[in-house]
Amino acid sequence: MSDAPSPPSGTGRSGLFDSLSVRLFLVTILAILLVEFLVFLPSAASYRANWLNERVQAARIAALSLEAAPSRMVSEELSNELLQRAEVLAVAELSDDMREQILPPAMPLEGPKKQVDLMEEGMMGSIEETFATWAAPDGRVLIIRAMGSGPGKVLEIVVPEAPLKKGLIAFGWRILGLSLLISLSAGTIIYLLLFFLVVRPMQRVTASVVQFQQDPAAWTKRLSATPRRDEIGRAQNALADMESAVSDTLRQRERLALLGEAVAKINHDLRNTLATAQLASDALSTSDDPRVQRAVPRLERALERAIKLASETLKYGRSNTPMPRIQTISLHAAADEAAAEALGPHPGIHFSNDIPETLQGEADPDHLHRILANLMRNGAEAQQGEGDILIRAGETGLEVCDSGPGLPRKAQENLFKPFAASSRRDGSGLGLSLSRDLARSMGGELELIETGPDGTCFRLVLP
């Protein structure tokens, strides 16, 4: 029992957090909350500093009320009332080595105590002390040291920490609620902007890519161009052009495949018809009529050219370039063997093999033989059987040159295109195309070096 095929990569069900829009929204919210937190720290420290300064100011005002009293002494009831109004527990003034209790505490001060020196506390220290206040134990009192009423005097105020802690907690909750409201509002606005400017275009591009993957040749699933000139717009337009080009190419290949199948069938029937016509021409050659004798050779050549073209067309349409079997061979011997086959029907061609006999190369023997034989045969036929063929080892490969008339401009423009590059009336234009395919299959290249009235040279680059 065979295993079920696994689904293609990227086609599984996506979760909520796999969406780019959801990720952008959450990242926006988190970024705003992070900024709000960084802003909240100095804000909370400022709230604490203001609260402490208010207690100090209230204690100073209470201390000033004692200036009108004789000997700066008041009753216990008035002292307690002043402390209650100032929301402090005790007030004292320090000068040099003396300590004067301006407003003594109404009851003994118990519980943990912590000193706060407002004269030396900086911003970072204030932020640190704000965190310490949130974590402070219950019942702790603060002994605040601030500038006194005169030079060299320090005011010392004792206050309960519980109201400050309660106020800081309430302030934190207010800031948190406000931050959430701001982050949600700003996040929604930024999300909508990003959705319409980034996410939505990317969703169209993604959907088009997925649909194009499923059916590349479809007309209706192409991505439309956009007038945007930013990076997303350029990417969308480039993708639209690519999809259009690939779709057209695929449809063209389908049509060429169908056309090739039809041409193969036509060529098969045409070969049979031409074979019958050739038999008829053979029968006509026995005729004694002088006019028939003059016409039969031309008819036979025309039939031979037609049969050859049909055969090569079928061969090109059916054949695949065979896989090369690379091995070390003697290039000089390979050139001699190819020349013996290609130049045998052309005894008027003078062949020169200038490849050193010791030179070896890495190539497929059959591929190399077909390429060299085709180049030599083309050169001999271009010179109509009279001329020179030279093969030599160049700096980057083997060079095959003839002394022929050169290639016409039209043949140069379509040199390696099948059925288009032949410069002979009876040529099919398949030889050079097949030769280049064989060269590339070995990891090399076949290219035209030069052509002109003094001859034509091709270079076969070997791996």
C-alpha positions in Angstrom: 0.0 0.0 0.0 1.6 3.2 -1.1 2.0 6.2 1.1 -0.2 9.2 0.6 1.6 12.0 -1.2 2.6 14.8 1.1 1.1 18.2 0.4 3.4 20.7 -1.3 5.4 23.0 0.9 3.6 26.2 1.9 0.1 24.9 1.1 -0.9 23.8 4.7 -3.5 25.6 6.7 -2.1 28.8 8.1 -2.8 30.0 11.7 -3.9 33.4 12.9 -0.4 34.6 13.7 0.9 33.5 10.2 -0.9 36.4 8.7 1.3 39.4 7.9 -1.4 41.9 8.8 -1.9 40.3 12.3 1.8 40.4 12.9 2.1 44.0 11.8 -0.8 45.0 14.1 0.7 43.2 17.1 4.2 44.5 16.5 2.8 48.0 16.2 0.9 47.6 19.6 4.0 46.2 21.3 6.3 49.0 19.9 3.9 51.7 21.1 3.6 50.1 24.6 7.4 49.9 24.8 7.7 53.6 24.0 5.0 54.4 26.5 6.9 52.3 29.1 10.1 54.2 28.5 8.1 57.5 28.8 6.3 56.2 31.9 9.5 55.7 33.9 10.5 59.4 34.1 6.8 60.4 34.4 6.4 58.1 37.5 9.7 59.5 38.9 8.4 63.0 38.4 5.1 62.2 40.1 7.1 60.9 43.1 9.3 64.0 43.2 6.3 66.3 43.0 4.6 64.5 45.9 7.7 64.7 48.1 8.2 68.4 47.2 4.6 69.1 48.1 5.2 67.5 51.5 8.3 69.6 52.0 6.5 72.8 51.0 3.6 72.0 53.4 6.1 71.3 56.2 7.8 74.7 55.5 4.5 76.5 55.7 3.7 74.8 59.0 7.2 75.7 60.3 6.6 79.4 59.3 3.4 79.5 61.5 5.7 78.9 64.5 7.6 82.1 63.9 4.7 84.2 65.4 4.5 82.0 68.5 6.6 83.0 71.6 9.8 81.1 71.7 8.6 79.2 68.6 6.5 77.0 70.9 2.9 76.0 70.4 0.5 73.7 72.2 0.4 70.0 71.5 -3.0 70.4 69.9 -1.9 73.1 67.5 1.3 71.1 66.7 -0.8 68.0 65.9 -3.2 70.1 63.8 -0.3 71.6 61.8 1.2 68.1 61.2 -2.2 66.8 60.1 -2.7 69.7 57.7 0.8 69.3 56.2 0.2 65.5 56.0 3.6 64.8 57.7 4.5 63.0 60.9 7.3 65.3 62.2 9.4 68.3 61.2 12.9 69.1 62.4 15.7 71.5 61.3 19.3 70.7 61.3 22.1 73.3 61.4 25.7 72.5 62.0 25.7 70.0 64.8 22.4 71.1 66.2 19.0 69.4 65.7 15.8 71.4 66.5 12.5 69.6 66.6 10.1 72.1 65.1 7.0 69.9 65.1 7.5 66.8 67.1 5.6 63.6 66.2 2.3 63.0 67.9 3.2 59.4 68.7 6.4 57.4 68.6 7.6 56.5 65.1 7.7 52.8 64.6 8.3 50.5 61.6 11.0 50.6 59.0 12.5 53.9 57.9 14.2 55.1 54.8 16.0 58.3 54.2 15.5 60.3 51.0 17.9 63.2 50.2 16.3 65.5 47.7 19.4 67.6 47.5 21.5 64.8 46.0 19.0 62.6 44.2 19.3 62.7 40.4 16.9 61.5 37.6 18.3 57.9 37.6 18.3 57.8 41.4 14.7 59.1 41.3 13.6 56.3 38.9 15.4 53.7 41.0 13.6 55.0 44.2 10.3 54.9 42.4 10.6 51.2 41.8 11.7 50.8 45.4 8.5 52.6 46.5 6.3 50.1 44.6 8.0 47.3 46.4 8.2 49.0 49.8 6.9 47.1 52.9 3.7 48.3 54.6 4.1 50.9 57.3 7.5 52.3 56.2 8.1 56.0 56.8 10.3 58.3 54.8 12.7 60.8 56.3 13.0 63.5 53.7 16.0 65.9 53.8 15.6 69.2 51.9 17.0 72.7 51.9 16.1 74.6 55.1 15.0 78.3 55.6 18.6 79.6 55.8 22.1 78.9 54.6 23.5 75.7 56.1 20.2 74.6 57.4 18.6 71.3 56.4 14.9 70.6 56.8 14.1 67.0 57.8 10.5 65.9 57.3 9.1 62.5 58.3 6.1 61.3 56.2 4.3 58.0 55.8 5.2 56.2 52.6 1.8 54.5 52.2 0.0 57.5 50.5 2.9 57.9 48.0 2.8 54.2 47.2 -0.9 54.3 46.8 -0.7 57.3 44.6 2.1 55.8 42.4 0.0 52.6 41.9 -3.0 54.6 40.9 -0.8 56.8 38.6 0.6 53.6 37.0 -2.9 52.2 36.3 -4.0 55.5 34.8 -0.9 55.6 32.6 -1.4 51.9 31.6 -5.0 52.5 30.6 -4.1 55.6 28.7 -1.2 53.8 27.0 -3.4 51.0 26.0 -5.9 53.4 24.5 -3.2 55.3 22.7 -1.5 52.2 21.5 -4.8 50.7 20.2 -5.8 53.9 18.5 -2.3 54.5 17.0 -1.9 50.8 16.2 -5.2 50.7 14.4 -4.4 53.8 12.3 -0.9 52.5 11.5 -2.3 49.1 10.8 -4.9 50.5 8.3 -2.2 52.5 6.6 0.2 49.5 6.4 -2.7 47.2 5.3 -3.7 49.4 2.3 -0.1 50.4 1.4 1.8 47.1 2.1 -0.3 44.2 3.2 -3.1 44.4 0.6 -0.8 44.7 -2.4 1.3 41.9 -1.0 -1.8 39.7 -0.6 -2.6 40.3 -4.3 0.9 39.4 -5.3 0.9 36.3 -3.1 -2.5 35.2 -4.4 -1.3 35.7 -7.9 1.9 33.7 -7.3 -0.1 30.8 -5.8 -2.6 30.8 -8.7 0.2 31.2 -11.2 2.0 28.2 -9.7 -1.1 26.1 -10.1 -1.9 27.1 -13.7 1.0 29.1 -15.3 -0.7 29.3 -18.7 -4.0 30.9 -17.5 -5.0 34.3 -18.9 -7.3 35.3 -16.0 -4.9 34.7 -13.2 -2.2 37.1 -14.3 -1.2 39.9 -12.0 -2.2 43.3 -13.3 0.3 46.2 -13.4 0.2 49.0 -11.0 1.0 52.8 -11.3 2.9 52.7 -8.0 6.6 53.6 -8.3 7.8 52.4 -4.9 9.5 49.1 -4.2 6.2 47.1 -3.9 5.0 48.7 -7.2 8.2 47.8 -9.0 8.1 44.3 -7.6 4.4 43.9 -8.7 5.1 45.2 -12.2 8.2 43.0 -12.6 6.1 40.0 -11.4 3.3 40.9 -13.8 5.8 41.1 -16.7 7.3 37.8 -15.7 4.0 36.0 -15.5 2.9 37.5 -18.9 6.2 36.3 -20.5 6.0 32.8 -18.9 2.3 32.4 -19.8 3.0 33.4 -23.4 6.0 31.1 -23.6 4.0 28.1 -22.2 1.2 28.7 -24.6 3.6 29.1 -27.5 5.3 25.8 -26.5 1.9 24.1 -26.4 1.1 25.4 -29.8 4.6 24.4 -31.1 4.2 20.9 -29.7 0.9 20.5 -31.5 2.3 22.0 -34.6 5.4 19.7 -34.4 3.2 16.7 -34.0 1.2 17.8 -37.1 4.4 18.4 -39.0 5.8 15.0 -38.1 2.7 13.4 -39.5 2.8 15.4 -42.6 6.5 14.6 -43.1 5.9 10.9 -42.6 3.2 11.0 -45.4 5.4 13.3 -47.5 8.3 10.9 -47.3 6.1 8.1 -48.6 4.8 10.3 -51.4 8.3 11.4 -52.3 9.5 7.8 -52.3 6.8 6.9 -54.8 7.7 9.9 -56.9 11.4 8.8 -56.8 10.4 5.3 -58.1 8.6 7.0 -60.9 11.6 9.2 -61.7 13.7 6.0 -61.8 11.3 4.6 -64.3 11.4 7.8 -66.4 15.2 7.6 -66.5 14.9 4.6 -68.8 13.0 6.6 -71.4 14.8 7.4 -74.7 13.1 10.8 -75.0 15.8 13.4 -75.0 13.6 15.9 -73.1 12.9 13.3 -70.4 16.6 12.6 -70.1 17.4 16.3 -69.6 14.6 16.7 -67.0 15.1 13.5 -65.0 18.4 14.5 -63.3 16.9 17.8 -62.1 13.8 15.9 -60.9 15.9 13.4 -59.0 18.0 16.1 -57.2 14.8 17.9 -56.2 13.3 14.7 -54.9 16.5 13.9 -53.0 16.6 17.3 -51.4 12.9 17.0 -50.4 13.4 13.6 -48.9 16.5 14.7 -47.0 14.7 17.8 -45.6 11.8 15.6 -44.5 14.1 13.1 -42.8 16.2 15.7 -41.0 13.0 17.5 -39.8 11.7 14.3 -38.3 15.1 13.5 -36.8 15.3 16.9 -35.2 11.8 16.8 -33.8 12.3 13.3 -32.3 15.8 13.4 -31.1 17.1 14.4 -27.7 20.7 15.4 -27.1 22.3 12.2 -25.7 24.1 12.4 -22.4 27.8 12.8 -22.9 30.4 10.2 -21.8 33.4 12.4 -21.1 36.8 10.7 -21.5 40.4 11.7 -22.4 40.9 11.4 -26.1 43.5 12.4 -28.7 42.2 15.6 -30.4 44.6 15.1 -33.4 43.3 11.6 -34.1 39.6 12.7 -33.6 40.1 15.5 -36.2 41.6 13.1 -38.7 38.8 10.6 -38.3 36.1 13.4 -38.7 37.9 14.7 -41.8 38.0 11.2 -43.4 34.2 11.0 -43.1 33.3 14.6 -43.9 35.7 15.3 -46.7 35.6 11.9 -48.5 33.1 13.0 -51.1 35.2 16.2 -51.7 38.6 15.2 -53.0 39.3 18.7 -54.1 39.5 20.0 -50.5 42.9 20.3 -49.0 42.8 19.4 -45.3 45.4 20.5 -42.8 45.4 19.2 -39.2 47.6 21.5 -37.1 46.6 20.0 -33.8 49.7 18.6 -32.0 49.6 14.9 -32.0 50.3 14.8 -28.2 47.4 17.1 -27.4 44.6 15.4 -25.5 41.2 16.8 -24.3 38.2 15.8 -22.2 35.2 15.2 -24.5 32.7 12.6 -25.6 34.2 10.9 -28.7 30.9 10.6 -30.6 29.8 14.2 -29.8 33.2 15.6 -30.9 33.2 13.5 -34.1 29.7 14.8 -35.1 30.6 18.4 -34.4 33.9 18.4 -36.3 32.5 16.4 -39.2 29.6 18.8 -39.5 31.8 21.9 -39.5 34.2 20.4 -42.1 31.3 19.2 -44.3 29.7 22.7 -44.1 33.1 24.3 -45.1 33.6 21.9 -48.0 30.1 22.4 -49.3 30.4 26.2 -49.0 33.6 26.0 -51.2 31.8 23.7 -53.6 34.4 21.0 -53.1 37.4 23.2 -54.0 39.4 24.9 -51.2 41.1 24.5 -47.9 40.0 23.2 -44.5 42.2 23.9 -41.5 41.8 22.7 -37.9 44.1 24.0 -35.1 44.3 24.3 -31.3 43.6 27.8 -30.2 44.0 29.3 -26.7 40.4 28.4 -25.6 39.5 25.5 -27.9 39.6 23.9 -31.4 39.3 26.2 -34.4 37.9 25.0 -37.7 38.5 27.4 -40.6 37.8 27.3 -44.3 38.8 29.5 -47.3 35.3 29.8 -48.5 33.3 32.9 -49.5 32.0 33.5 -46.0 28.5 33.5 -44.5 25.7 35.8 -45.8 24.4 38.4 -43.3 21.1 36.6 -43.0 22.8 33.3 -42.2 24.9 35.1 -39.5 21.8 36.5 -37.8 20.2 33.1 -37.5 23.3 31.0 -37.2 22.3 28.5 -34.6 18.5 28.5 -35.2 17.2 25.3 -36.7 15.7 25.6 -40.3 16.9 29.2 -40.5 20.7 29.4 -40.8 21.5 27.5 -43.9 23.2 29.3 -46.7 22.7 26.5 -49.2 19.6 25.9 -51.2 19.5 22.3 -50.3 20.5 22.8 -46.6 18.1 22.4 -43.7 19.9 24.6 -41.2 19.9 21.9 -38.5 23.7 21.0 -38.5 24.9 24.0 -36.5 22.0 23.9 -34.1 22.6 20.3 -33.3 26.4 20.8 -33.1 26.0 23.6 -30.5 23.6 21.4 -28.5 26.2 18.6 -28.4 28.9 21.1 -27.4 26.9 22.5 -24.6 25.9 19.0 -23.4 29.6 18.4 -22.8 30.0 21.7 -20.9 31.5 23.5 -23.8 30.4 26.0 -26.5 30.4 26.4 -30.2 30.8 30.0 -31.6 31.6 31.9 -34.7 34.9 33.6 -34.6 34.9 35.4 -37.9 33.6 35.2 -41.5 34.3 37.1 -44.6 35.5 36.8 -48.2 38.7 35.1 -46.9 36.9 32.3 -45.1 35.0 31.4 -42.0 36.3 30.2 -38.6 34.3 28.4 -35.8 35.7 27.8 -32.3 34.7 24.7 -30.3 35.4 25.3 -26.6 35.9 22.1 -24.7 35.4 21.8 -20.9 
